[in-house]
Amino acid sequence: MLKLKLNKFFILVLLVSSYVHSALPENISELVEESAPAVVNITAKKEVSQRSTFGYGGIPDEMLERFGIPREFREMPQQKKEAVSYGSGFILKDNFIMTNFHVVEDASEVIVSLSDRREFIAEVIGVDPLSDLAVLEVKGKNLPSIEVGDSDELKVGDWVIAIGSPFSFDFSVTAGIVSAKGRSIQNNNIGNYVPFLQTDVAINPGNSGGPLFNLNGEVVGINSQIYSRSGGYQGLAFAIPINVAVDVADQIISSGEVSRGYLGVRMSEVDSDLADALGMKKPYGALINDVEEGESADLAGLLPGDVIIEFDQKQIKFSTDLPHVVGQIKPDTQAYAKVIRDGQEITLDFILGQLPVNNETFIPAKVQTSSDPIGLKVADIDRDNPSMANMPDGVIVSRVNPNSPASGKVNRGDVITMIQFKGKKYQVFNVTSFNQAIEEFSTGDKVAVHLIRGGNRFIRSITLN
């Protein structure tokens, strides 16, 4: 009886093993051999300022303060220290290389290493924080190139391969499948304009900027984000579709900036109750809450309460789908939309405007400066903007840097009103007062950041780096 059970067990194991083996693609090794030469390792060097935690001459700051020595005489000057970060990338065409913006952000020097051990100092041609993309250029000769695929043709369940340098282990290969498409993950100012590919490919720090291949050896995405509570891979990874990336790269190379279509609306999801109230058969589409005067939506006749269910012949299932679609259309382009109004379907004709370009939507890489030890970019509140008129005094967070002290604790759109440290409170009224407060602290200090999010007040502890 025991022998019979063991035989059944081994047969089951054999069947499972055979199924798994047959399910795995057989050409991964060939794909890697052909594609790996165009994958690069990126080393980004940057200077960071660091102030000693001890007072002048090594005497503790508290003791100097007790003797009444003015701060300007007892502070050690800030020390410049070199920090190094690592990432991945790939040679898109000619001598142009694509990677993530957060890999080279604020870098004073970028070094690109190929699998044949050649190294080049790269020039950052331009960056686009809204899509987390950057384009580099090197002066090498006879560089390998990569074949670009069509990310729109990807299907959920398709096999994909990632090549990159996780934790600086150069040119590592991992495989998985596409888990979902069109994800909006609202992270670091990029969720509105990138319809992410979700995969279960193992991605870790250092993979950022590396290519995602289909089984034809074509790049279909750029690995960009991971969803993790530990900082490492936990089964979810997100890649920028290559169709989005190539469009951004072409604009950066040709004109030095990225232009996106703009409607000028504020919107939300349609739930079951709203669908019933609006005379819809089911909840779907983007509900228009407000329309900016004089912008594309206003000129087309779009009204608050309308629901956009299709735009430019692309179905809008969720409100987050609309910015993905509109942002990929060039300004001044004509587009049609299907709209539900008062329970009836109508068609509106739009001439798209241009998404406002400012220091937060496009930053020329050569003029970037940041010495923020928290990892935030903040902006003054624009009281002339109706959406900001009633905001409390403070600064609005326009970006949270990946893997920074503030990452996971502060979100884009939060309003910072105060910073507290050991009984001292520093009121924040504008960017100047925010920067002055940050200057008061040293590396390792744990500060309490008071912020407002969605009308609710929060306090978050952040350790300065």
KAFEN-V433647 format. One record per pair of residues at least 12 apart in sequence whose C-alpha atoms are under 6 Angstrom apart, sorted by the first residue. I is the first residue (numbers start at 1). GAP is how many residues later the second one is. Records with the same first field share a line. If there is no record, write none. Layout:
BEGIN
I = GAP + GAP
END
This chain:
BEGIN
31 = 186
37 = 78
38 = 52 + 53 + 106 + 107 + 108
39 = 50 + 51
40 = 48 + 49 + 50 + 73 + 74
41 = 47 + 71 + 72
42 = 44 + 45 + 46 + 69 + 70
43 = 42 + 43 + 67 + 68
44 = 40 + 41 + 60 + 63 + 65 + 66
45 = 38 + 39 + 62 + 63 + 64
46 = 36 + 37 + 61 + 62
47 = 34 + 35
48 = 32 + 33
49 = 29 + 30 + 31
50 = 28 + 29
51 = 27 + 28 + 391
55 = 19 + 20
56 = 18 + 19 + 20
86 = 120
87 = 16 + 119 + 120 + 121
88 = 76 + 119 + 120 + 121 + 122
89 = 120 + 121
91 = 54
92 = 54
93 = 52
95 = 42 + 43
96 = 40 + 41
97 = 38 + 39 + 40
98 = 36 + 37
99 = 34 + 35 + 110
100 = 32 + 33 + 34 + 109
101 = 31 + 32 + 33
106 = 262
110 = 12
122 = 14 + 15 + 16
123 = 13 + 14
124 = 12
126 = 126 + 238 + 239
128 = 234
130 = 59 + 60 + 231
131 = 59
147 = 71
148 = 70 + 71
149 = 69 + 70 + 71
151 = 69 + 90 + 91 + 92
156 = 22 + 23 + 24
157 = 20 + 21
158 = 19 + 20
159 = 17 + 18
160 = 15 + 16 + 17 + 53 + 54
161 = 13 + 14 + 51 + 52
162 = 12 + 49 + 50
164 = 43 + 46
165 = 41 + 42
166 = 38 + 39 + 40 + 41
167 = 38 + 39
174 = 28
175 = 26
176 = 24 + 25
177 = 22 + 23
178 = 20 + 21
179 = 19 + 20
180 = 18
181 = 16
182 = 13 + 14
183 = 12 + 13
188 = 211 + 212
189 = 210
192 = 131
193 = 130 + 131
194 = 130
195 = 129
196 = 42 + 43 + 44
197 = 41 + 42
198 = 39 + 40
199 = 38
200 = 35 + 36
203 = 30
204 = 28 + 29
208 = 15 + 16
209 = 13 + 14 + 15
210 = 12 + 13
220 = 22
221 = 18 + 19 + 20 + 21
222 = 17 + 18
223 = 16
224 = 14 + 15
225 = 12 + 13
260 = 67 + 70 + 94 + 95
261 = 65 + 66 + 68 + 69 + 70 + 91 + 92 + 93 + 94
262 = 90 + 91 + 92 + 93
263 = 33 + 34
264 = 28 + 31
265 = 25 + 26
266 = 23 + 24
267 = 20 + 21 + 22
268 = 19 + 51
269 = 17 + 18 + 50
270 = 13 + 14
271 = 12
278 = 65
279 = 64
280 = 63
284 = 33
285 = 22 + 23 + 24 + 31 + 32 + 33 + 34
286 = 21 + 22 + 32 + 33
287 = 20
288 = 16 + 17 + 18
289 = 15
290 = 14
296 = 56 + 57
300 = 49 + 50
306 = 34 + 35
307 = 32 + 33
308 = 30 + 31
309 = 29 + 30
310 = 27 + 28
311 = 26
312 = 23 + 24
331 = 21 + 22 + 23
332 = 19 + 20 + 21
333 = 18 + 19
334 = 16 + 17
335 = 15
336 = 12 + 13 + 14
373 = 91 + 92
374 = 31 + 32 + 90
375 = 26 + 29 + 31
376 = 23 + 24
377 = 21 + 22
378 = 18 + 19 + 20
379 = 16 + 17
380 = 15 + 50 + 51
381 = 14
393 = 36
394 = 22 + 23 + 34 + 35 + 36
395 = 20 + 21 + 35
396 = 17 + 18 + 19
397 = 15 + 16 + 17
398 = 14
399 = 13
414 = 38 + 39
415 = 36 + 37
416 = 34 + 35
417 = 33 + 34
418 = 32
419 = 29 + 30
420 = 27 + 28
421 = 26
443 = 21 + 22
444 = 19 + 20
445 = 18 + 19
446 = 16 + 17
447 = 14 + 15
448 = 12 + 13
END
